[in-house]
Amino acid sequence: MSDEELQQLTEKWSQQAFERPFKHRIWFNRRLKTTGGRYHLKDHHIDINPLMYEEFDLATLRGVVLHELCHYHLHLAGHDCHHTSEFKALLNQVGGLRYAPVTSQKKTRFKWVYQCRGCGIKIGRMRRFNVQRFVCRRCNSRFKLLIKK
């Protein structure tokens, strides 16, 4: 799908769901990794993660676009456009997605995963630590490295 097709669909969905026109620009932004879309307060344009259409379907793309249009129309009407009760009510009314689905490009949370040799508790860390130096706070046992990325 091209940016022009996305623009036309967004204008149509805005008119159907909100009965107001979408007068600004919307386009795909490949740099978005962890979010479905982004509404810019300063110039009112919208960026959409193209994986919402490529990995999922048109219904998911529509839900993400409607979510961003809720931010858009509330902001232009002078209301608080962030996640308030008014935003959530409008989002439910138009049928937008509250959260974008997880894409294949979302990075894993932890680089290093350790497990206690005594009690078996798992600890995820972004930074590595010395397993010979530190012990578990529950049982005073040593750790072993499970996953290294």
Residue, then its C-alpha position, 0 to 999 in steps of 0.5 A: m500500500s502506498d502513502e497516497e492510498l493510506q491518505q485516501l483511506t484515512e480521509k474516508w475513515s475520518q469522515q465515516a467515524f468522526e463525520r469530520p474531514f482529515k485535512h493533514r498528511i498521513w504516511f508510513n514511517r519504517r522507523l517506528k518499531t514499538t508503536g503502531g502510529r504517532y500523532h504529531l501535535k505541532d504540525h498535525h501529521i500522522d506516522i503509521n508503522p507499515l508493519m500494521y498492514e504488512e504483518f496483519d490486515l486492513a482491519t488492524l491498520r484501520g484500528v491503529v489509524l482510528h486511534e491516531l485520528c482520536h488524538y487528532h480530532l480531540h487536539l483540534a477541538g481543543h481537548d486533552c488528546h492523551h489517554t483520558s476518559e474522554f479519549k477512551a470513550l471516543l476510541n470505543q465509540v469509533g472502534g479503534l484499537r487501544y493497543a497496537p499488536v506486537t510486531s516481529q521487529k519488537k526487540t526482546r526486553f532482556k539481553w541476559v537471563y540468569q537463573c538461581r541454582g538454589c531457588g530457581i528464580k529467573i532474572g532478566r538483565m540488560r547488563r551482564f553481571n559476574v555470576q561468581r561475585f553475586v548471590c541470590r537475595r532469597c537463598n544466597s545461592r549462585f546464578k547461572l547464565l541461561i540466555k546470552k544475546 
